[in-house]
Amino acid sequence: MDHRFKADEWQSLRPEQQARRCRLMAEEAQELAKGAPTSVAEAYLRIAGEWLTLAREIEQAPGPKGR
């Protein structure tokens, strides 16, 4: 996985592609949490949770105007 975030690239993705990338980012954060000190692991897990929330929000959102 390419670990960068570019807004212009993101906006060109279909919602299902965006949601998939969010889930991949969540998986990466969860992996990082496994070997991190407790306080850092907790932060990674919060970030993973936010990526998963974003994925759900994207899937539930009505499509943008013009699509």
WOZI-V713987 format. One record per pair of residues at least 24 apart in sequence whose C-alpha atoms are under 6 Angstrom apart, sorted by the first residue. I is the first residue (numbers start at 0). J is the second residue. If there is no record, write none. Layout:
i	j
I	J
I	J
This chain:
i	j
18	54
21	50
21	54
22	51
25	50
